[in-house]
Amino acid sequence: MDKRIIPLIMCGGAGTRLWPASREVRPKQFLPLFGA
């Protein structure tokens, strides 16, 4: 299987679109994406 690293920049804002997954104890930059 071909695994590639795809950079994703998540910056700015309060992260309200990712709420309730994004909380103070688990900021949006530490959320698992795409089942990873």
trRosetta pair geometry for C-beta under 8 A, 3 or more apart (Angstrom, degrees):
i j d omega theta_ij theta_ji phi_ij phi_ji
8 33 7.0 -40 53 52 165 169
10 28 5.5 -127 144 126 140 114
10 29 5.7 -175 73 -90 117 71
13 16 7.1 -103 163 12 110 83
13 17 7.9 9 139 8 149 100
15 18 5.0 -50 -177 45 87 109
15 19 6.6 112 124 -46 80 83
15 22 4.3 -101 158 116 130 155
15 27 7.1 -147 -62 -160 167 71
15 28 4.5 -160 -127 -34 128 131
16 19 5.2 -30 -152 0 45 122
18 21 5.2 -79 168 64 83 103
18 22 3.9 61 106 -11 113 122
18 28 4.9 105 62 -109 162 114
18 31 6.7 -139 -176 -20 137 165
19 22 5.7 -72 -76 55 54 87
19 23 7.7 95 -125 -73 77 62
20 23 6.9 19 -178 -62 67 99
21 26 7.7 -82 159 103 61 120
21 28 7.8 79 102 -107 96 73
21 31 5.7 64 144 -126 117 137
22 26 6.8 -131 -137 102 42 78
22 27 6.2 24 -159 -161 95 35
22 28 4.2 -11 -112 -69 135 81
22 31 6.2 -68 -81 -51 82 133
23 26 5.3 47 52 44 86 80
23 27 7.8 -100 74 -73 37 37
24 27 7.5 7 -148 -68 24 76
26 30 5.6 -120 -164 85 71 116
26 31 6.7 95 150 -77 105 74
27 30 5.6 81 64 15 71 100
27 31 7.9 -111 110 -28 40 86
28 31 5.5 -34 -152 -2 45 120
32 35 7.2 -4 146 -172 114 8
32 36 5.1 -159 -165 74 91 71
33 36 5.8 9 65 25 56 113
